[in-house]
Amino acid sequence: MIAVAVEFRPRKIRTVAVVSAVFLVAVFGVVGWLLGDTPTGVIFRTSDQVAMVLLGVLLAAGVLLLARPRVRADETGVEVRNVITARRFEWSEVLHVSFPDGASWARLELPDDEYVSIMAVQAVDREHAVAAVRALRELHRAARG
């Protein structure tokens, strides 16, 4: 039986990204709060403390970008959203769904020796990655006939 639509996101990196983001905001928040009370003779103003907290928030937002990858596929095509970019491919454009030995993530093989990495399907997710590649291959095979 063929799944009508599937969606996969990385698991381990999402957990690591969320924990790291919370840690960064907490650390920079504490450092910002403690900046006002230093015996070093340096005068830190409220704006310096706020800037320190905002720096932590910006760094946390950057780390959370690692949790953004997603792959959605249905009988007509596949949408790959990586850290910054998102692209949709019809199954007729895709030659193969592969996961090369030693690679960190799966990829779509395209004509002219091109490929697109699928960062949502990562090797560290093991069984989840295997299930994702199998589901994508099944949809590809069904669409290509």
N, C-alpha and C positions, 0 to 999 in steps of 0.2 A: 504494500500500500504506500502511495506517495503522499508526503505531507504537502498541503496546499501552500503554506507559507511558514518560513522559519526565521528566527532572529537569534543571534548569538552575540554575547558580549564577553570580554575577558573576565575571569573571576578573581584570580589572585592579585593581579595588578590593581584592580578596583579596590580591594580591601587595603592593600598597601598604600594606595594613593589617598584614600579617605583618612586612614590612621595618620599618615604623614602630614596631611593638611591640617588636621586637628592639632597635632603636635606643634607644627610651625606657628599656628595662630596663638596657641597657649604660651609657647616660649617667647615669642615676640611681644605678646601682651604683658607677660611678667617682666620682661626686660624693659619695656616701655614704662611700666608702672614704677619699677625700681630706679629708673633714670633720675627721677626727681630727688632722690636721697643718696647722693654720692659724696663721700668725704674727700674727693680728689681735688676740689677747688674749681672744677669745671662747672659752669652753670648751664644746666639743661632746662629749657623752657617747656611749657605745655605742648607747644607745636612740635618739639623734638620727640616727645612721648607719643603724640598722636601719629607722627610720621613713622615711628618704630612699629606701632601696631598695624598701620596701613601697609608697611613693607611686609609684615608677616602675612597679611591677608592676600597681597599680590603674589607672594611666593606660593601660598597655599592654592590660589587659583591656578597658577602655572602647573603645580603638581597634579591638580584635579583634571587637567587636560589629558593626562595619561589614562583616565578612566572613561574617556569619551568614545573610543572605537566601538563600532557596531557593524554587523553585517546582517542585512535582511535579504531574503531571497524568496521568490515565489515561482510559479510556473512560467512567467514571462521574462524574468531577469533577476539580477542581483544588485543590491546597493551596498557599496563599501564606504563606510565612514571611518576614517583614520583620525589621528590627533587633530589635524587642521582641515583636511580636505574631505569631500564626499563626492562620490561618482556613482552613476548607475550604468550598468551594462546589460544589454539584452543577451540572452543565452546564445544567440547566434554569433555574437562577437567573441565569446569565450571559447577557447580551444580545450582547456583542461582546468580543473581545480587540483592544485598540487600542494604537497607539503614536503619540500626537499629535505633530505637527511641533513641534520645539523642546523636547519633554519630555525629562527625564533618564532616565525609565524607562517601561516599558509599564504598562498597567493593564487591569483587568477592568471593563467597563461593566455596571452592575447596574440593575435597575428603579428608577424614581423619581429619575432623574438622579444616582444615586450611583455611585461607582467606588472600586476598591481598587487602590492602586499595587502593582506587582510590581517591587520593588527588585532582584530577582535578574536582571532583564533590563534592562541599562543601556545607554544610547546609546554610551558610550565603548567598549563591547565590539564594536561594529560588526557584523561578519558573524555572530558568536556570537549577538547580540541578534536579528538577522534570522532566523536559524535557529530560535531559541526561539519567536519570535512566529509563524512559519510552522507550527511543530509544534503550538503551542497552538491556533491557528486551525483546523488540520486535525482535531485531536481534538474541538474544539467543534463544527465542522461535521458530523462523523461522529455525534456524540452527539445533536445537534439534528435530524438527518435532513435 
